[in-house]
Amino acid sequence: MESRAVAKFVRISPRKADRVLRLIRGKGVSQAQEILTLTTRPIAVDINKILKSAVANAVHRDENIDPESLSVKMAVAGAGPTLKRIRPRAQRRANRILKRTSHITIVVGDE
């Protein structure tokens, strides 16, 4: 049985989030939580929160399931909407700043 959790509009680029998600793909839930706790990247805190939510969703659907037997089946960071900002430059010019967001999805399932 699989269960998932999605966090939308997370203020980090999908490429940066995927660097951390690659570390936990295919791992057991307890091992993935240890990896995220020891990872120094700021997004690891948010990903750990999403992982806990996916595990809680799985336990809520089937109370007989053991959270330790779950593993991370899929962990993906997709692109969300981009916030566009303007930075003034010399001689009345302007540069565009793109503040990217991402939608992070984590699916956990039993082996």
N, C-alpha and C positions, 0 to 999 in steps of 0.2 A: 504494500500500500504506500502511496506517495502523498506527501503533503507539501504545500509551498507557502512562501511568504514573499511579499513584494513591497519594496520601499520606492516610492516615486518622488521625483523632483529633488533628489539628493544633490547638493551643491558641490559636485566634484566631476571632473571629466570621466567618461566611461573608460578611457585608456588607463587612467591612474587607478580606478577602482578594480579594473580587470587584473592589474599586477598583483593585488592582494587575493582576489578570488581564485587565481591560478594556484595559489598555495593550498587551498582547501578542497579543490575539486577531487572527488573520488575517495576522500578520507572519511573515517568514522567521525561521528559528531563530537565525541570527547576529545579526539586528537585535533580536530579542526578548531575547537574552542581553545585548546592549549596554544596552537599556532597563532591564533588571532590575539590572544592575551600577550604573547611575547613579541608580536610584530609592532614595530615602532611607527608605522604610518598612521596618520590620524583617522583615515577611513576604516581602519580595522575595528575601531570601537563601534561604528555604525553597522558594519557587516556582522559583528558578533551579536548585536541586538537583533538583526534580521534572522540570523541562524537560530537564536533562542526562540523567536516567534514561530519559525517553521517547525521546530521540535514541539512547541506547545500546541500548535495546530494539529500535529500528528497524534499527540496524546489525547487531545480533545475529541478527535474523530473516533479513536479506538483506545479505550482506557486499558486494555490488556497488553498494549504494546510497550516494550521496554525501550526507553529513550537511548540507552547505551547500544542497542542493536541497530540503530539508525545510521545511515551514512549519507553524505552529500552526493546526490545524484547529478544535480545540475546547479551551477552558479554562474549567472550571466549579468553583465552590465550593459544595458542598451542605452542609446542616446535619448535624452529628454529634450525639451525645448531649450534653446540657447537664448540667454539674456544679452541684449546688445546695448553696449554703453559707448559713449563718445569721450575721447580724451583730447583736449585742446592742444594744438601744436603751434609752432611758429608760423608767422605770416598768414594768420587766419585759416589755417588748415586744421583738419581734425583726423585723428586715427580712431578706428573702431576697435573696441575691446569686446571679445566674445567670452562670456561667462557661461561655461557649459554645465548642463545638469545631466543626471543619469537616472535610469530606472533599474534598480538592482533586484534580481529575482533569484531566490534560493529554493531548490526542491530537495527534500530529504525523503528517503524511503528505506524500507528494511531490505536486508541482503537477499 
